[in-house]
Amino acid sequence: MHGRPRKAPKPEEEAASVAKAQKLRALQTQFFSFHHNKIYTKEAVELSAKLLEINPESYTAWNYRKLAVEHYLSQPDCNPDWIKSVLDDELRVVENALRQNFKSYGAWHHRKWVISKGHSSIDNELRLLDKFQKADSRNFHAWNYRRFVAESMKRSEQDELKYTEDMIYKNFSNYSAWHNRSVLLSALFEKKAEGFLSKEKVLPEEYEFIHQAIFTDPDDQSGWFYHLWLLDQTVTTDSPLLASSWPGHGYDVFLVEDRCYNGSAFSPFTALHSDSGSFPIVLYFNQPVGGVSSSTVTVECGFNKNEDLLWKPLSASNSQTARVWVAHLKIPSSDLLSTVEVSVGHSKGIISTRGFEYSHPSMFSFKVHVQPMERDFSQVSVAESISLREENFKIYGSQSEESIINSFNQLSIKNGHESTASNWRSEALAKEIECFRELLSLMDCKIGKLTLARLLMAYDVMSYPFANKLVHSEEVLELCSDLMKLDPTHYQYYKDEHSMVLLQKVTSSKESLLQHCFQYKDSVSSAICGPVCLRLNNLSLSRMGAFEKLLWVQMLDLSHNELQSIEGLEAMQLLSCLSLRNNKLRSLTALEPLRKLKLLRVLDISYNQIGDHSIDTTRYLCSSPLSHSVGSESNKDETVTSDVALIDNWEAFYIFKDFNLNQLEIVGNTIADEKFKSVLVKIMPKLKQLDGKLLG
Amino acid sequence: MDDIPPYPPIDPTTFDLIVIGTGLPESIIAAAASTASKSVLHLDPNPFYGSHFSSLPLADLPSFLSSHSTSPSPPRSPSSDDPNEFSLLEFATRPLYSSIDISTFSPNLLDQHSRKFNLDVAGPRVLFCADKSIELLLRTGTNQYMEFKSVDATFVGDNKGNLWSVPDSRAAIFKDKSLGLVEKNKLMRFFKLVQGHLAGEQDVKISEEDLQSPFVDFLNKMGLPPKIKSFILYAIAMADYDQEDTGVCRDLLKTKDGIDQLALYNASIGRFQNASGAFLYPIYGQGELSQAFCRRAAVKGCLYVLRMPVTALLVDKDTGCYKGVRLASGQDIFSQKLILDPTFKVTLPLGSSPPLPLKEKLPFFSLKDDKGKIARGICITKTSLKPDISNFLVVYPPRSLFPEQVTSIRLLQIASNLAVCLPGMFVLYISALCNDDDQGKKLIHAVMNTLLTVPLDSESNAAVQSETAEIGSAVQDETSESSSGGPSDSGEEKPTLLWSALYSQELTLGQVDFICSTPMPDGKLNYNDLIDTTFKIFQEIYPEEEFFPETSLENPEVDGDASPET
């Protein structure tokens, strides 16, 4: 029950509890002897009932009773009446146990097991549930069991929905009731039940309903949770969409053997350098999907066979679903101009994690130019050092602006699914925005501000394809800043939100993005990176985002931010040069996303906090050699076990072994002592430069 | 009451206390005094318990009201001076009810079943689940003699006949369909403020300055819209007078008092598991309360004699001190103290001069106190004012029915499940404070016209006459009558009036003086103020005794047996 303060036990209560323990121990000893000897006599079974009435948490006793029931039911002389009486006995024991503790997992589970046998009347169960839900209307065990009973009885979702309504009217601070409502509605939507054909009709009514709760008592959280669910239902389209890709539609990609350039019609934004003999095609979906393969995505070109393409999900975990999928095309060996056509989802198989089919087949094409190798560049590159320092950048001059903008236009995301952003969704959002502005005009309310911020962002994102700008981003940023002050305990969360919105804003238009694009030194002198560097430094970002609009970036400056994580960065497959200097990265495992960046050559992680904290709090969130996700990978490597230094630095080994770095800056981290650096050199034999020193 | 059988003499003839009248205050005092081991004689000239707080059969109500409406009969020939040492001061009755107006639209039906009705003389009245009457009932164990049911809802009415439910709790605010989101927010925040204040939370304390200011000003300061203000003032805090018109307001509520009222209301909701609203109503009517306390007194040894009028007060010839009373039977009974029902007043025989001390006190005692009047109405209908709900309260805030309405009008509908009327019927109690009878009538009529169809006299008589066969049940009657073509029944869905009683009641206060006199039923909805006054009277006559000491709680009488006290 809720709101009952804990009291220190009185001496007589303590004495009673000691006596109870003694009795329980005696019972238990006897019980175990019955159990081990498989004795299922009447007395033995009754003893287990006694035990369970005192301690409903005794799982062994429940299991013993299950065995006993199975034993009785397997008797040759058992008839239906006998079965019924055996099972009724079980139900009675469960009821008594629940009276002792109505939140006993074991007891509720045993009841389910008995009912599943199908010999007992299920009508009684609803009556029992009414009793328990009266005692505590939020008891989620009872609600869980209710769902089970409703399903067994084939009670309609509509009836159950009405029941949640009644419970909510009694007391609307009921997470369980609101939750059940969301479960039932989801089921009805999925079934396309009568009256639930479209969310368009149902969701506005639900919004209306939840407003009553939120406005009556904005301090009560249960309503807000339901509102968040409704918002999610409003914003998320059922079927996944392709948000962006690299190369984009209409790109001209110039490839030099061993490298690739955009060549003569120099478009610095689409410049790509590759020394691996291949270049990536990246698909970025608006939600995690599975099933991307050469059968669901067709790549037509003269120099690769579609069936040879291997599509890989890019995600931190080892799961087979991801927002970002990548395949590598081999660079053709001869001088060639060829068009590549990519069609996504023309045959079924791409399915979102929610189980919805990708239903908007789309196609994009780009051109690939191949030129013979230029020997000079490869020689220069050997000794080249990239330094992302202020003096090395210059902003684009006015004379080159036009060509920059022209090439930038190529980046604008072509979305063929604009029509799917149906009107009712944005109407619903607009209504909600108005509603919460009103609430905030009445009172100061943290969660109200957060909700308004979410609504405004969702609204902007939804109307972006039409408006082509984020109208509310200033207001959202203000709300986030406000919340950081109002609610310091959740500072980091608001900071993250702030970062995301800021990034959305920066990437929303070419004008704002161009302000962050710089020319690195003399653009042609670099053979490793493209000539354009996106500088998102000094923005006090705590999180990175807006990847779908940054797939083209090869040189990224994220220095002087407050990044603790670079989750999602794996989507930026073209990155070859990255500065994370002066951030708040705390562990090597935080660098995990970089493992998937095959083109990364220059990395600056200097002046972070790697090694400051002896306990890596992110370890359990990211995969590690101790977790299943990478266990099989590292076992293959014999070197781990053979080298003591590497065993001590398994994290470094695991993170860096797949890197193809030329250049690494790690100075200014606690971990980066000489010993560690020597380990790094061992792990990465190709490394040419470490902390500014050339390696032999 | 002329042919009363001869009385057996009362024995003993001397008591600590004589209580005349079995109204609620008298009954509580009798019970309290008996509990304090006083010997008590409790008399009532009526053949029933409860006096002005009683619940009466339909036929008895008009006669009770009119018996208290005449001017005091001139004292019978002064019995001159008795041969003994006492002066006799004759009792006279006060006219307490006026403008009694009984209308019967279905005489056969109601007359036949008169005894099935228990009509409250002092309605509308309810008990708040957490008010002083409930505390007293529980503390004294008197609750064992009674059963209650919940009054399910409170509504605020308007002049179009709409009844708006009063959002009086968190759940009710959430559920309410008439309030906008902003109103819901403001109202709930106000409730939270009050709750926080009452719980002593430091950061939500209401300032002393605010507490002393008028409640209506405080509500304005909180930015509550007029609709909600009206809900809080008149349907929750139960203010009687227009709080926004200081010219006519006689009970301007201070914030402090308003908050106390809200606290009472709030504590009442959900106090008892099976009571859904804030109020309770006793099965068999409000008269049960007086009777229950009389039972309580009897258990403690109080002697009861009903149908026993008293004729005169016995006063010491020399000192002018009270000595006893002369009963209608002619017997003289003596006691230390006397409590009088407000019905009685003592008149001085013309030309005779009472002893000096008495002379000084009497004028004060017999002064008619003018605290205005209360207009009451009782209506009987055969359909509920609101479908699907039978027991509920309706408040018409000042100015809600017509511009000159300066007081709240309250209406209580009670159904047959509380055993106050024939099955399928409903009793409506209406009351409003007023300055004079005409004003009172206007207020009661305003409500009746808004909510009820009042049949024309001739038509209803015709309808009744056409009913030939004896009517078995009210339900049958209902169908036959409506089919016989009440014109109003078809068009609007207003319930048709079957019977009504309208009357004005004097609001005499209790007096603590030469002789203690109990108050008449007041204009409030519950008994809180009456219980306060009763407590004061008890303290006055027994300053050294505790008013129902706590021990009576620990040893409640389970059955009616008088157990010896320790």
Chai-1 contact restraints between the chains, C-beta under 6 A:
chainA,res_idxA,chainB,res_idxB,connection_type,confidence,min_distance_angstrom,max_distance_angstrom,comment,restraint_id
A,Y169,B,K175,contact,1.0,0.0,6.0,A-B,restraint_1
A,F172,B,F174,contact,1.0,0.0,6.0,A-B,restraint_2
A,H211,B,L181,contact,1.0,0.0,6.0,A-B,restraint_3
A,Q212,B,F174,contact,1.0,0.0,6.0,A-B,restraint_4
A,A213,B,F174,contact,1.0,0.0,6.0,A-B,restraint_5
A,F215,B,L181,contact,1.0,0.0,6.0,A-B,restraint_6
A,F215,B,K184,contact,1.0,0.0,6.0,A-B,restraint_7
A,F215,B,N185,contact,1.0,0.0,6.0,A-B,restraint_8
A,T216,B,I173,contact,1.0,0.0,6.0,A-B,restraint_9
A,T216,B,F174,contact,1.0,0.0,6.0,A-B,restraint_10
A,T216,B,K184,contact,1.0,0.0,6.0,A-B,restraint_11
A,T216,B,M188,contact,1.0,0.0,6.0,A-B,restraint_12
A,D217,B,M188,contact,1.0,0.0,6.0,A-B,restraint_13
A,L442,B,N185,contact,1.0,0.0,6.0,A-B,restraint_14
